[in-house]
Amino acid sequence: MPQLNPAPWLLVLLFSWLVFLTMIPTKIMQHHFMGDPAPQVAKKYTPTSWTWPWH
């Protein structure tokens, strides 16, 4: 059964992982997204005081 011979498939596996670990991350990191959210100034929350009577 030739499918159980690991010699050619191991080499294919190693080369494919070599491609995945070297070429693809650099291509992904060079991609620029067009819809990057711009940082906005956060408003400081000022709570209002409690005006109801306690009785």
LUMKOLVO-264900 format. One record per residue: x, y, z of N, C-alpha, C in turn. Coordinates in nm, 2 decimals. Layout:
{n.east = X&n.north = Y&n.up = Z&ca.east = X&ca.north = Y&ca.up = Z&c.east = X&c.north = Y&c.up = Z}
...
REM end
This chain:
{n.east = 0.08&n.north = -0.12&n.up = 0.00&ca.east = 0.00&ca.north = 0.00&ca.up = 0.00&c.east = 0.09&c.north = 0.12&c.up = 0.00}
{n.east = 0.09&n.north = 0.20&n.up = -0.11&ca.east = 0.18&ca.north = 0.32&ca.up = -0.11&c.east = 0.14&c.north = 0.43&c.up = -0.03}
{n.east = 0.02&n.north = 0.44&n.up = 0.02&ca.east = -0.03&ca.north = 0.55&ca.up = 0.10&c.east = 0.04&c.north = 0.55&c.up = 0.24}
{n.east = 0.09&n.north = 0.43&n.up = 0.28&ca.east = 0.15&ca.north = 0.42&ca.up = 0.42&c.east = 0.30&c.north = 0.45&c.up = 0.41}
{n.east = 0.35&n.north = 0.48&n.up = 0.30&ca.east = 0.50&ca.north = 0.51&ca.up = 0.29&c.east = 0.51&c.north = 0.66&c.up = 0.33}
{n.east = 0.57&n.north = 0.69&n.up = 0.44&ca.east = 0.58&ca.north = 0.83&ca.up = 0.48&c.east = 0.68&c.north = 0.92&c.up = 0.41}
{n.east = 0.77&n.north = 0.86&n.up = 0.33&ca.east = 0.88&ca.north = 0.93&ca.up = 0.27&c.east = 0.84&c.north = 1.05&c.up = 0.18}
{n.east = 0.75&n.north = 1.03&n.up = 0.08&ca.east = 0.71&ca.north = 1.15&ca.up = 0.00&c.east = 0.62&c.north = 1.24&c.up = 0.08}
{n.east = 0.53&n.north = 1.19&n.up = 0.16&ca.east = 0.43&ca.north = 1.28&ca.up = 0.23&c.east = 0.49&c.north = 1.36&c.up = 0.34}
{n.east = 0.60&n.north = 1.31&n.up = 0.40&ca.east = 0.66&ca.north = 1.39&ca.up = 0.50&c.east = 0.73&c.north = 1.51&c.up = 0.44}
{n.east = 0.79&n.north = 1.49&n.up = 0.33&ca.east = 0.86&ca.north = 1.60&ca.up = 0.26&c.east = 0.76&c.north = 1.71&c.up = 0.22}
{n.east = 0.64&n.north = 1.66&n.up = 0.17&ca.east = 0.54&ca.north = 1.76&ca.up = 0.13&c.east = 0.49&c.north = 1.83&c.up = 0.25}
{n.east = 0.47&n.north = 1.76&n.up = 0.36&ca.east = 0.42&ca.north = 1.83&ca.up = 0.48&c.east = 0.52&c.north = 1.93&c.up = 0.53}
{n.east = 0.65&n.north = 1.90&n.up = 0.53&ca.east = 0.75&ca.north = 2.00&ca.up = 0.58&c.east = 0.76&c.north = 2.12&c.up = 0.49}
{n.east = 0.75&n.north = 2.10&n.up = 0.36&ca.east = 0.76&ca.north = 2.21&ca.up = 0.26&c.east = 0.63&c.north = 2.30&c.up = 0.28}
{n.east = 0.52&n.north = 2.24&n.up = 0.30&ca.east = 0.40&ca.north = 2.32&ca.up = 0.31&c.east = 0.40&c.north = 2.40&c.up = 0.44}
{n.east = 0.45&n.north = 2.34&n.up = 0.55&ca.east = 0.46&ca.north = 2.42&ca.up = 0.67&c.east = 0.57&c.north = 2.53&c.up = 0.66}
{n.east = 0.67&n.north = 2.50&n.up = 0.58&ca.east = 0.77&ca.north = 2.61&ca.up = 0.56&c.east = 0.71&c.north = 2.72&c.up = 0.48}
{n.east = 0.62&n.north = 2.70&n.up = 0.39&ca.east = 0.56&ca.north = 2.81&ca.up = 0.31&c.east = 0.46&c.north = 2.88&c.up = 0.41}
{n.east = 0.39&n.north = 2.80&n.up = 0.49&ca.east = 0.29&ca.north = 2.87&ca.up = 0.58&c.east = 0.36&c.north = 2.96&c.up = 0.68}
{n.east = 0.47&n.north = 2.91&n.up = 0.73&ca.east = 0.54&ca.north = 2.99&ca.up = 0.84&c.east = 0.63&c.north = 3.10&c.up = 0.79}
{n.east = 0.67&n.north = 3.10&n.up = 0.66&ca.east = 0.76&ca.north = 3.21&ca.up = 0.62&c.east = 0.69&c.north = 3.31&c.up = 0.52}
{n.east = 0.61&n.north = 3.26&n.up = 0.43&ca.east = 0.56&ca.north = 3.35&ca.up = 0.33&c.east = 0.43&c.north = 3.41&c.up = 0.36}
{n.east = 0.34&n.north = 3.33&n.up = 0.41&ca.east = 0.20&ca.north = 3.38&ca.up = 0.44&c.east = 0.19&c.north = 3.49&c.up = 0.55}
{n.east = 0.26&n.north = 3.47&n.up = 0.66&ca.east = 0.25&ca.north = 3.58&ca.up = 0.76&c.east = 0.30&c.north = 3.72&c.up = 0.71}
{n.east = 0.40&n.north = 3.72&n.up = 0.63&ca.east = 0.45&ca.north = 3.84&ca.up = 0.58&c.east = 0.35&c.north = 3.91&c.up = 0.49}
{n.east = 0.28&n.north = 3.83&n.up = 0.41&ca.east = 0.18&ca.north = 3.88&ca.up = 0.32&c.east = 0.06&c.north = 3.94&c.up = 0.39}
{n.east = 0.02&n.north = 3.87&n.up = 0.50&ca.east = -0.09&ca.north = 3.92&ca.up = 0.58&c.east = -0.05&c.north = 4.04&c.up = 0.66}
{n.east = 0.07&n.north = 4.05&n.up = 0.71&ca.east = 0.11&ca.north = 4.17&ca.up = 0.78&c.east = 0.12&c.north = 4.29&c.up = 0.69}
{n.east = 0.15&n.north = 4.28&n.up = 0.56&ca.east = 0.16&ca.north = 4.39&ca.up = 0.47&c.east = 0.03&c.north = 4.44&c.up = 0.42}
{n.east = -0.08&n.north = 4.37&n.up = 0.45&ca.east = -0.21&ca.north = 4.41&ca.up = 0.41&c.east = -0.26&c.north = 4.53&c.up = 0.49}
{n.east = -0.31&n.north = 4.63&n.up = 0.43&ca.east = -0.37&ca.north = 4.75&ca.up = 0.50&c.east = -0.52&c.north = 4.75&c.up = 0.49}
{n.east = -0.59&n.north = 4.76&n.up = 0.60&ca.east = -0.73&ca.north = 4.76&ca.up = 0.60&c.east = -0.78&c.north = 4.90&c.up = 0.58}
{n.east = -0.88&n.north = 4.92&n.up = 0.49&ca.east = -0.93&ca.north = 5.05&ca.up = 0.46&c.east = -1.02&c.north = 5.11&c.up = 0.57}
{n.east = -1.08&n.north = 5.03&n.up = 0.65&ca.east = -1.18&ca.north = 5.08&ca.up = 0.74&c.east = -1.13&c.north = 5.08&c.up = 0.88}
{n.east = -1.00&n.north = 5.12&n.up = 0.91&ca.east = -0.95&ca.north = 5.13&ca.up = 1.04&c.east = -1.02&c.north = 5.23&c.up = 1.12}
{n.east = -1.07&n.north = 5.19&n.up = 1.24&ca.east = -1.14&ca.north = 5.29&ca.up = 1.32&c.east = -1.04&c.north = 5.40&c.up = 1.38}
{n.east = -1.08&n.north = 5.52&n.up = 1.37&ca.east = -1.00&ca.north = 5.63&ca.up = 1.43&c.east = -1.02&c.north = 5.64&c.up = 1.58}
{n.east = -0.92&n.north = 5.66&n.up = 1.65&ca.east = -0.94&ca.north = 5.68&ca.up = 1.80&c.east = -1.02&c.north = 5.81&c.up = 1.83}
{n.east = -1.12&n.north = 5.80&n.up = 1.91&ca.east = -1.20&ca.north = 5.92&ca.up = 1.94&c.east = -1.17&c.north = 5.96&c.up = 2.09}
{n.east = -1.19&n.north = 6.08&n.up = 2.11&ca.east = -1.16&ca.north = 6.14&ca.up = 2.25&c.east = -1.28&c.north = 6.09&c.up = 2.34}
{n.east = -1.25&n.north = 6.03&n.up = 2.45&ca.east = -1.35&ca.north = 5.98&ca.up = 2.54&c.east = -1.40&c.north = 6.09&c.up = 2.62}
{n.east = -1.53&n.north = 6.10&n.up = 2.64&ca.east = -1.59&ca.north = 6.21&ca.up = 2.72&c.east = -1.59&c.north = 6.16&c.up = 2.87}
{n.east = -1.56&n.north = 6.24&n.up = 2.96&ca.east = -1.55&ca.north = 6.21&ca.up = 3.10&c.east = -1.70&c.north = 6.21&c.up = 3.15}
{n.east = -1.74&n.north = 6.10&n.up = 3.21&ca.east = -1.88&ca.north = 6.09&ca.up = 3.26&c.east = -1.88&c.north = 6.16&c.up = 3.40}
{n.east = -1.98&n.north = 6.26&n.up = 3.41&ca.east = -2.00&ca.north = 6.33&ca.up = 3.53&c.east = -2.14&c.north = 6.29&c.up = 3.58}
{n.east = -2.15&n.north = 6.21&n.up = 3.69&ca.east = -2.28&ca.north = 6.17&ca.up = 3.74&c.east = -2.35&c.north = 6.29&c.up = 3.80}
{n.east = -2.48&n.north = 6.28&n.up = 3.79&ca.east = -2.56&ca.north = 6.39&ca.up = 3.85&c.east = -2.59&c.north = 6.34&c.up = 4.00}
{n.east = -2.62&n.north = 6.44&n.up = 4.08&ca.east = -2.64&ca.north = 6.40&ca.up = 4.22&c.east = -2.79&c.north = 6.35&c.up = 4.24}
{n.east = -2.81&n.north = 6.28&n.up = 4.35&ca.east = -2.94&ca.north = 6.22&ca.up = 4.38&c.east = -3.03&c.north = 6.33&c.up = 4.44}
{n.east = -3.14&n.north = 6.36&n.up = 4.38&ca.east = -3.22&ca.north = 6.47&ca.up = 4.43&c.east = -3.35&c.north = 6.43&c.up = 4.49}
{n.east = -3.37&n.north = 6.30&n.up = 4.50&ca.east = -3.50&ca.north = 6.25&ca.up = 4.57&c.east = -3.48&c.north = 6.25&c.up = 4.72}
{n.east = -3.59&n.north = 6.28&n.up = 4.79&ca.east = -3.59&ca.north = 6.27&ca.up = 4.93&c.east = -3.58&c.north = 6.12&c.up = 4.98}
{n.east = -3.52&n.north = 6.10&n.up = 5.10&ca.east = -3.50&ca.north = 5.97&ca.up = 5.15&c.east = -3.61&c.north = 5.92&c.up = 5.24}
{n.east = -3.72&n.north = 5.98&n.up = 5.25&ca.east = -3.83&ca.north = 5.93&ca.up = 5.34&c.east = -3.94&c.north = 5.87&c.up = 5.26}
REM end
